[in-house]
């Protein structure tokens, strides 16, 4: 066999990309196969289809505290100087997790009342509706994304999915690998030691490392340094295993055949790394299977595996878990009490030179934050929360390399962002952290350099234009505003309710309204419509009730927490609600210039243009894609 004596060194980061791209191209649901398993048996399996919630979690009103259930209106006006007395028929004792009696709407903690000998309770603090109560959907709502495809299921996912009514999931067939030791100098365990020989032990190292990832591993018998026998071994085994690891024979010496065999009978993608130790590394394709050629020296082989192979294989397997610490800046103020240590779940991304973090859903009950988070931070006792831009130590629960290449979206909620999140991960193994703060919050995040990406839909009352007036008003610099979607907004009501076409009709019928949060494009729209009709928000019952997403609006209406709200057409369809159109709006992408000039923006564009994204948006309904790479505004 003609030998090639020179290694072509590949940079380690490029090698990781080559391996990742190859694994995703060769090993997918079509080539690996899939199976449906019961969710409680799915731990450790890799999803081939994303999991979305069926029912809200929790499904009913539950007490979040030990204490008494009562009506909030019974406590109004209570203070230390003017206590309120609750009679026995006005409350019922309740424990954490108990179902809230239907006649009551709040819970008073045991430490917040005093019980007299006559059974009367002395209350010195007023309580609001649903205080100390877990409301339906507090953790997760129907149709919310629980976990995207190509992520492994863990115990937290199983628990949340079960609570949400999911019984079965579709997963990839189990991944297996073969480890092939090669070399004339190798002895099998149990053979008598011979001078000039060494015992083959690398297989024990790498079998253990791969099995930790959930891969089933078979160790082949030692193959001598014979190109024909190595080639035959590859032919015999490649079609039987998803991953092939061959150890030894990866350099450019007299008995190093791996690279030449791949080059002649397969595809040689990497021959040598710009890495020491670990330079003689080989990677390629044989019989449509990825082949990893590791050096025979264990130190070099381990460095190659840990620094190059492991991150790429973990990406392929969807493994995100990791540990570490990083200092980051708070993207917004976080409120907490001073009397105890607070643990705050967060998402974190590197934007420019700084890491920025934002809080995710907090509380003792919700489980979804532990699936969505990248880590947590600690607020010490005696400290009142975290100030905006305050630097904190973040304890990572996600691999730092994934955090470093993750994208951060801070802006207005839309269902399209969840779809982008799924495709970014499945195609590029890029995590998208989504923080819903409304359109004005998105503009502020872009202005202050705290996000890679935002989306806005802000109506200017005078001109009737969307977004451009607001972007100019805030004098953003080095930005691009891209047309993205047109979407239909409208009133949503339960079927059976009389239709309403104006806020005046809502007021006249006494319907309870649920609003989006201040600063959101939808809230600006509803405020504008109220003003246009000459109404004050106090004329609309419940207008002060605020939620942060369209799905939450639909959920409130569906569950009877409100009679009407304003949301986009797709959520009305998902929740089987009446939809009365009130207007077509422009939902545009607002992106800082440095991100547009980076490689991740190109991948984002490919996602938006992908057949999967276009088909899924069309299936939702109520959207028109108007995306153009030519911005409607830049500065």
C-alpha positions in Angstrom: 0.0 0.0 0.0 1.4 3.4 -1.0 2.0 5.4 2.2 1.5 9.1 2.9 4.0 10.3 5.4 2.8 13.8 6.2 -0.1 14.7 8.4 -2.5 17.5 7.3 -3.2 19.2 10.6 -6.7 20.4 11.2 -7.4 23.0 13.9 -9.3 21.4 16.8 -12.3 23.8 16.6 -12.7 23.0 12.9 -12.3 19.3 13.6 -15.2 19.5 16.1 -17.4 21.1 13.4 -16.5 18.5 10.8 -17.3 15.6 13.2 -20.6 17.2 14.3 -21.7 17.9 10.8 -20.8 14.4 9.7 -22.6 12.7 12.6 -25.8 14.6 12.0 -25.6 13.9 8.3 -25.0 10.2 8.6 -27.0 9.4 11.8 -30.6 10.6 11.8 -34.0 9.2 12.3 -34.1 7.8 8.8 -30.8 5.9 9.1 -31.0 5.1 12.8 -34.6 4.2 13.1 -37.1 5.3 15.8 -39.4 3.7 18.3 -42.3 4.8 20.5 -41.7 4.2 24.2 -43.7 5.0 27.3 -42.6 8.3 28.8 -41.7 6.8 32.2 -39.3 4.3 30.4 -37.7 7.0 28.2 -35.1 8.4 30.5 -31.7 8.5 28.7 -33.3 8.1 25.2 -32.9 10.7 22.5 -36.1 12.4 21.3 -36.7 12.2 17.5 -39.8 14.4 17.9 -40.2 17.3 20.3 -42.4 17.1 23.3 -45.2 19.7 23.8 -47.5 19.9 26.8 -51.1 18.6 26.5 -52.6 19.8 29.7 -51.6 22.7 32.0 -49.4 21.9 35.0 -50.8 22.1 37.6 -54.3 21.3 36.2 -56.2 22.7 39.1 -55.9 25.4 41.8 -53.6 24.1 44.6 -52.5 25.6 47.8 -48.8 26.6 47.7 -48.6 27.0 51.5 -49.8 25.5 54.8 -52.5 27.7 56.2 -56.1 28.6 55.5 -58.0 29.1 52.3 -60.3 32.1 52.2 -61.5 34.9 49.9 -59.2 37.8 49.2 -62.0 40.3 49.7 -62.4 39.2 53.3 -58.9 40.4 54.0 -59.1 43.9 52.4 -58.0 46.7 54.6 -56.2 44.5 57.1 -53.2 46.0 58.9 -51.5 45.7 62.3 -53.5 48.8 63.5 -56.7 47.6 61.9 -56.8 43.8 62.0 -59.5 41.8 60.2 -61.3 39.0 62.0 -62.2 35.9 60.0 -65.1 33.8 61.3 -64.9 30.0 61.1 -67.3 29.9 58.2 -65.1 32.3 56.2 -62.0 30.0 56.0 -60.9 26.4 55.8 -57.6 25.0 57.0 -55.4 23.7 54.1 -52.0 22.1 53.5 -49.5 22.6 50.8 -50.6 20.8 47.6 -54.2 20.5 48.6 -57.0 21.4 46.2 -58.3 24.9 46.8 -62.0 24.8 47.7 -64.0 26.3 44.8 -65.6 29.0 47.1 -62.1 30.4 48.0 -59.5 32.2 46.0 -56.4 32.7 48.2 -54.4 31.1 51.0 -53.1 32.8 54.1 -49.9 31.3 55.4 -49.9 29.8 58.9 -47.4 32.5 60.1 -49.6 35.3 58.8 -52.6 34.8 61.1 -53.3 34.3 64.8 -56.1 31.9 65.9 -58.2 32.8 68.9 -59.7 30.3 71.3 -63.0 30.8 69.7 -61.7 29.8 66.3 -61.6 33.3 64.9 -58.5 34.3 62.8 -56.8 37.6 63.3 -55.4 38.9 59.9 -53.1 41.9 59.8 -52.1 41.7 56.0 -54.4 42.1 53.0 -54.2 39.3 50.5 -54.9 39.4 46.7 -56.7 36.9 44.6 -54.7 33.7 44.1 -52.0 34.7 46.6 -50.1 31.6 47.8 -52.0 29.5 45.2 -50.7 27.5 42.4 -53.0 28.3 39.5 -53.5 26.0 36.5 -50.7 26.4 34.0 -48.3 28.0 36.5 -45.6 25.7 35.5 -46.4 25.0 31.8 -49.3 25.6 29.5 -50.9 23.4 26.8 -48.7 23.4 23.5 -45.7 24.8 25.4 -42.4 23.2 24.3 -41.2 20.9 27.0 -38.1 19.6 25.2 -37.0 19.8 21.6 -36.1 16.9 19.5 -32.5 15.5 19.6 -32.3 16.1 23.3 -32.0 13.2 25.7 -34.9 12.7 28.1 -34.0 13.0 31.8 -36.0 12.5 35.1 -37.2 16.2 35.1 -38.5 15.8 31.6 -40.3 12.6 32.5 -41.9 14.2 35.6 -43.2 17.3 33.7 -44.3 15.3 30.7 -46.3 12.9 32.9 -47.9 15.8 34.8 -48.9 17.3 31.4 -50.6 14.1 30.2 -48.0 12.7 27.9 -47.9 8.9 27.8 -45.6 8.1 24.9 -42.7 9.7 23.1 -40.8 8.9 19.9 -37.1 8.3 20.4 -34.1 7.3 18.3 -33.0 3.7 18.3 -30.2 3.1 20.8 -26.8 4.2 19.6 -24.0 1.6 19.5 -20.3 1.6 18.9 -17.4 -0.8 18.2 -13.9 -0.3 19.5 -11.1 -1.9 17.4 -7.6 -2.1 19.0 -4.9 -2.5 16.4 -1.2 -3.2 16.7 1.4 -6.1 16.6 2.7 -5.1 19.9 -0.6 -5.6 21.8 -1.2 -8.5 24.3 -4.7 -9.6 25.3 -5.5 -9.6 29.0 -4.5 -12.9 30.5 -1.7 -13.6 28.1 1.8 -14.0 29.5 3.8 -10.8 29.4 6.4 -10.7 26.6 9.4 -8.3 26.3 8.6 -5.5 23.9 4.9 -6.0 24.1 2.2 -4.1 26.0 -1.3 -5.1 27.3 -4.2 -3.7 25.3 -6.0 -1.5 27.9 -7.3 1.5 25.8 -10.5 -0.4 25.2 -11.3 -0.4 28.9 -10.8 3.4 29.0 -13.0 4.3 26.0 -15.7 1.7 26.6 -16.2 3.3 30.0 -16.2 6.8 28.5 -18.7 6.0 25.8 -21.0 4.0 28.0 -21.2 7.1 30.3 -22.9 8.8 27.3 -25.5 6.0 27.0 -23.8 4.3 24.0 -23.7 0.6 23.9 -20.1 -0.5 23.2 -18.6 -3.8 21.9 -14.8 -4.3 22.0 -13.4 -6.2 19.0 -10.5 -8.5 19.2 -7.0 -7.1 18.6 -6.3 -6.7 14.8 -2.6 -6.9 13.7 -0.9 -4.1 11.7 -2.0 -5.6 8.4 -3.9 -3.3 6.0 -5.9 -6.1 4.5 -7.1 -7.4 7.9 -7.9 -3.9 9.1 -9.8 -3.2 5.9 -11.7 -6.5 6.2 -12.5 -5.7 9.9 -14.0 -2.4 8.9 -16.1 -4.0 6.1 -17.4 -6.6 8.6 -18.2 -4.2 11.4 -19.1 -0.8 9.9 -22.6 -1.8 8.8 -23.4 -3.3 12.2 -22.5 -0.3 14.4 -23.4 3.3 14.3 -19.9 4.6 15.5 -16.6 3.0 14.8 -13.5 3.7 16.9 -10.2 2.3 15.8 -7.2 2.7 18.1 -3.6 2.8 16.8 -2.2 3.1 13.3 -3.3 6.7 12.9 0.0 8.5 12.4 2.1 8.4 9.2 4.6 5.7 10.1 5.4 2.3 8.4 2.5 0.5 10.1 -0.1 3.3 10.2 -2.8 2.3 7.8 -6.1 3.8 9.0 -5.9 7.1 7.0 -5.0 5.3 3.8 -7.8 2.8 4.1 -10.3 5.6 4.6 -8.9 7.6 1.8 -9.0 4.6 -0.6 -12.3 2.9 0.3 -14.2 5.7 2.1 -13.7 9.3 2.8 -10.8 10.8 4.8 -11.9 14.0 6.4 -9.2 14.6 9.1 -5.7 13.3 9.2 -3.9 15.0 12.1 -4.8 17.7 14.6 -2.9 20.9 15.4 -2.8 19.6 18.9 -0.1 18.3 21.2 -0.4 15.7 22.5 -2.9 14.1 20.1 -1.6 15.1 16.7 -2.1 11.7 15.0 -5.9 11.7 14.9 -8.0 10.4 12.0 -11.6 10.9 11.2 -13.6 9.8 8.1 -16.4 7.8 6.6 -16.4 4.1 5.8 -19.5 2.4 4.5 -21.6 5.4 5.5 -20.4 5.1 9.1 -18.3 7.7 11.0 -14.8 6.3 11.9 -12.7 7.8 14.6 -9.0 6.9 14.6 -7.4 7.4 18.0 -3.6 7.3 18.7 -2.3 4.2 20.4 -0.7 6.2 23.2 -3.4 6.6 25.9 -2.5 10.2 26.8 -2.7 11.4 23.3 -5.9 9.4 22.7 -7.6 10.8 25.8 -6.7 14.4 24.9 -8.2 13.8 21.4 -11.3 12.3 22.9 -11.9 14.9 25.6 -11.0 18.0 23.6 -12.3 17.1 20.2 -14.4 14.0 20.0 -16.4 14.2 23.2 -17.9 17.7 22.6 -18.9 16.7 19.1 -20.4 13.4 20.2 -22.3 15.1 23.1 -23.7 17.6 20.5 -24.9 14.7 18.4 -26.5 13.0 21.4 -28.0 16.2 22.5 -26.3 16.2 25.9 -26.3 19.7 27.3 -25.6 19.1 30.9 -22.3 20.5 32.3 -20.8 22.2 35.3 -18.7 25.3 35.9 -18.9 28.9 37.0 -18.9 32.1 35.1 -19.5 35.8 36.0 -22.3 37.5 34.2 -24.3 40.7 34.3 -28.0 40.9 35.1 -30.1 41.9 32.1 -32.9 43.1 34.4 -33.6 43.7 38.0 -34.6 40.6 40.1 -36.6 41.1 43.2 -36.2 38.8 46.3 -36.8 39.2 50.1 -33.9 40.0 52.5 -34.8 37.4 55.1 -33.4 34.3 53.5 -31.0 33.0 50.8 -32.6 32.9 47.4 -31.7 30.6 44.5 -32.6 32.1 41.1 -32.7 29.9 37.9 -31.4 31.8 34.9 -30.6 31.6 31.2 -27.2 33.0 30.2 -25.5 33.8 26.9 -22.4 35.6 25.8 -23.3 38.7 23.9 -20.2 40.5 22.6 -17.6 40.4 25.3 -20.0 40.0 28.3 -22.1 37.3 29.6 -25.7 38.4 30.3 -28.3 36.5 32.4 -32.0 36.7 32.8 -34.2 35.0 35.4 -36.6 32.3 34.3 -39.8 31.2 36.1 -39.2 31.1 39.9 -40.9 29.3 42.8 -41.1 26.1 44.7 -43.6 24.4 42.4 -42.5 24.8 38.8 -40.3 22.2 37.2 -40.0 23.7 33.7 -37.3 26.2 34.8 -35.0 23.4 35.7 -35.3 22.1 32.1 -35.0 25.5 30.4 -32.3 27.0 32.6 -28.5 27.3 31.9 -27.7 27.6 35.6 -28.6 29.5 38.8 -27.3 32.3 41.0 -27.4 32.8 44.7 -28.7 35.9 46.4 -27.4 36.0 50.0 -29.5 36.6 53.1 -29.8 40.2 53.9 -29.6 41.3 50.2 -32.7 42.6 48.5 -32.5 41.0 45.0 -30.2 41.6 42.1 -29.8 45.1 40.5 -29.8 45.6 36.8 -26.2 45.2 35.4 -25.1 43.7 38.7 -22.4 41.1 38.2 -23.2 37.7 39.7 -21.5 34.3 39.8 -23.6 31.9 37.7 -23.3 28.2 38.6 -23.7 26.5 35.2 -25.9 23.5 34.6 -25.2 23.6 30.8 -21.9 22.9 29.1 -20.0 26.2 28.9 -19.1 25.6 25.2 -22.9 25.5 24.5 -23.4 28.6 26.6 -20.7 30.4 24.6 -22.3 29.7 21.3 -25.9 30.0 22.4 -28.2 32.8 21.1 -30.3 35.1 23.3 -33.7 36.3 22.2 -35.1 39.2 24.2 -38.3 40.7 22.9 -42.0 40.1 22.0 -43.4 36.6 22.2 -44.5 34.7 19.2 -44.9 31.0 18.5 -42.4 31.2 15.6 -39.6 31.6 18.1 -40.2 28.2 19.5 -40.0 26.7 16.0 -36.8 28.6 15.4 -35.5 27.3 18.7 -36.2 23.7 17.7 -34.6 23.9 14.2 -31.5 25.8 15.4 -30.9 22.9 17.8 -31.7 20.1 15.4 -29.7 21.5 12.5 -26.8 23.3 14.3 -26.8 22.3 18.0 -27.2 26.0 18.9 -29.3 26.7 22.0 -31.8 29.6 21.7 -32.6 31.2 25.1 -36.0 33.0 24.9 -36.8 35.8 27.2 -40.3 37.4 26.7 -40.2 41.0 27.8 -42.4 42.6 25.1 -41.4 44.9 22.2 -40.2 47.9 24.2 -38.2 45.6 26.4 -36.6 44.1 23.3 -35.7 47.6 22.0 -34.0 48.4 25.3 -32.1 45.1 25.2 -30.8 45.9 21.7 -30.0 49.5 22.8 -28.0 48.3 25.8 -26.2 45.4 24.0 -27.8 42.7 26.0 -29.2 40.4 23.3 -28.3 38.9 19.9 -31.8 39.1 18.6 -35.2 40.7 19.2 -38.6 41.0 17.6 -41.1 43.9 17.9 -44.6 44.9 16.7 -45.2 48.5 17.8 -47.9 50.5 16.3 -47.4 54.3 16.0 -50.8 55.9 16.7 -50.2 59.0 14.5 -48.7 57.4 11.3 -50.2 53.9 11.6 -46.7 52.5 10.8 -45.3 49.5 12.7 -41.9 49.6 14.4 -39.9 52.1 12.3 -41.1 55.2 14.4 -40.2 53.5 17.7 -36.7 52.4 16.5 -36.0 56.0 15.3 -37.3 57.4 18.6 -34.8 55.4 20.6 -31.9 56.4 18.3 -30.4 52.9 18.0 -27.0 52.7 16.4 -25.6 49.8 14.3 -28.8 47.8 13.9 -31.0 46.2 11.3 -34.8 46.0 11.3 -35.9 43.1 9.0 -39.4 42.4 7.8 -40.3 39.0 9.2 -44.0 38.1 9.7 -47.4 39.6 9.3 -49.9 38.2 11.8 -53.5 38.6 12.6 -54.4 39.9 16.1 -57.9 39.6 17.5 -60.3 39.2 20.4 -60.4 35.6 21.7 -63.4 34.2 23.6 -64.7 30.9 24.6 -67.2 29.3 22.2 -70.7 30.1 23.5 -69.9 33.6 24.5 -71.4 36.4 22.6 -69.0 37.9 20.1 -67.5 41.4 20.8 -65.9 43.6 18.2 -65.0 46.6 20.3 -63.9 47.4 23.9 -67.1 49.3 24.4 -69.0 46.0 23.8 -66.7 44.3 26.3 -67.5 47.0 28.9 -71.2 46.8 28.3 -71.4 43.1 28.6 -69.3 43.2 31.8 -66.7 40.7 30.4 -63.5 40.2 32.3 -60.4 41.1 30.2 -56.8 39.7 30.4 -54.1 42.0 29.2 -50.6 41.6 27.9 -47.8 43.2 30.0 -47.0 46.9 29.7 -44.4 47.5 27.0 -45.6 44.7 24.8 -46.8 45.5 21.3 -50.2 43.9 22.0 -50.6 46.1 25.1 -49.8 49.2 23.1 -52.4 48.1 20.5 -55.1 47.5 23.1 -54.2 50.8 24.9 -54.6 52.6 21.5 -57.9 51.0 20.8 -59.3 52.0 24.2 -58.1 55.5 23.6 -59.6 55.5 20.1 -63.0 54.4 21.6 -62.8 57.1 24.3 -62.6 54.6 27.1 -60.5 54.5 30.3 -58.8 51.2 31.3 -60.9 51.3 34.5 -64.0 50.9 32.3 -62.7 47.4 31.4 -63.1 44.8 34.2 -59.7 43.0 34.8 -57.7 45.2 32.4 -55.0 45.3 35.0 -54.5 41.5 34.9 -51.3 41.0 32.9 -49.7 38.0 31.3 -46.5 37.7 29.2 -47.4 35.5 26.2 -50.2 34.9 23.7 -50.6 31.3 25.0 -51.2 32.6 28.5 -53.9 34.9 27.2 -55.6 32.0 25.4 -55.2 29.8 28.5 -56.8 32.4 30.8 -59.8 32.6 28.5 -60.1 28.8 28.0 -59.9 28.2 31.8 -62.5 30.9 32.6 -59.9 33.1 34.4 -61.0 35.8 31.9 -63.8 36.1 29.3 -61.8 37.8 26.6 -58.3 38.8 25.6 -56.3 39.8 22.6 -54.0 37.3 21.0 -52.7 36.1 17.6 -54.9 33.8 15.4 -52.8 30.5 15.9 -53.4 30.4 19.7 -57.1 30.8 19.2 -57.0 27.7 16.9 -54.9 25.7 19.3 -57.2 26.4 22.2 -60.4 26.1 20.2 -61.5 29.7 20.9 -63.5 32.2 18.9 -61.3 34.7 17.1 -62.6 38.1 16.0 -60.0 39.9 13.9 -59.0 43.4 14.9 -56.0 44.0 12.6 -53.0 42.8 10.8 -49.7 43.7 12.3 -46.0 43.6 11.3 -43.8 41.4 13.5 -40.2 42.4 12.6 -36.8 41.2 13.6 -34.5 43.8 15.3 -30.9 42.7 15.2 -27.6 44.4 16.2 -25.1 45.0 13.4 -22.3 42.8 14.9 -24.6 39.8 15.0 -25.6 40.3 11.4 -22.0 40.2 10.5 -21.4 37.0 12.4 -21.7 33.4 11.4 -24.7 32.6 13.6 -26.9 35.1 11.7 -26.3 33.2 8.5 -27.5 30.0 10.3 -30.6 31.9 11.6 -31.4 33.0 8.0 -31.1 29.4 6.8 -33.5 28.3 9.5 -36.1 31.0 8.6 -35.8 30.0 4.9 -36.0 26.3 5.6 -38.8 24.1 4.3 -39.5 22.9 7.9 -40.0 26.4 9.2 -42.1 27.6 6.3 -44.4 24.5 6.4 -44.9 24.7 10.2 -45.7 28.5 10.0 -48.2 27.8 7.3 -49.8 25.0 9.3 -50.3 27.3 12.3 -52.3 29.7 10.2 -52.8 33.4 10.6 -49.3 34.3 9.4 -47.9 35.7 6.2 -44.1 35.4 5.8 -42.7 38.6 4.5 -39.0 38.0 5.4 -36.5 39.9 3.4 -32.7 40.0 3.9 -32.9 43.6 2.8 -33.8 45.5 6.0 -36.7 47.9 6.1 -34.5 50.2 8.4 -30.9 50.2 9.4 -28.6 52.6 11.3 
